[in-house]
């Protein structure tokens, strides 16, 4: 009997299913990795947006005379 068959008999119905991160948390390791991937991508998009807004306000805004409106 091979190791895979022995493991399948031991584990039973859960054989081949992905394990949860924690027993009480119904999130698999693949779902957790996907969450990290999406949140990292979102953070970089946010950083890029913030840089574009900063450049617009810092350099392009004064070129159009927006600084005179406040004063």
N, C-alpha and C positions, 0 to 999 in steps of 0.2 A: 504494500500500500504506500502510495507516495505521500509526501508531506502536504501537498495541497488537499488531497482527499481527507487526510487526517484532520487538518485544520478546518475543513468544511464540516466535518462531522462534529467537531468540538464546538465551533461557533454556532452552527445551526442556521437559522433564518437570516441572521445578520451578516452572513458570509458575502463578501463582495460589496457591501455597502460601506460608504465612507463614514468614518467616525466623527462624532461631534467634538468641538473644541473642549467643552466641559460637559459633564453628564447632564447637568440641569439646564444647559443653554442649547436650544435646538438650532445651532448654526454649525455647518460643516466647515472643514478647513478650506475647501475650495471657495465657499461663499465668503469667508473671512478674507481670503486673498483677493477676491474680486472687489470687495468693499475697500480694501486698502488701495487697490489700483485706481478705482474711480475717485476716491477722495484725494489721492495724490494728484491726479490729473486736474481735478477741480481746484485744488490749491494753486497749482501752477497757472491755471487760467486766471484765477483771482489776482495773483501776483502780476501777471502780464497786464491785466486790465488796470490795476492800480498804477503801474509804471506809465501806461499810455495816458491816463487821466492826469498824473503828475506832470508829465512832459507838456501836455496841452495847457494846463493851468500855469506852469512855470515859464514856458518859453513862447507858446503861441498866443496865449491870452494877452500878455502885455503888448505884443506886436499889433493887436487890433485895438488897443487903447482901453482895455477893460479896467486898468488900474485907475483911470481918471474918473470912473463912475463912482467909486467908493470915496474919493477925496473931494 
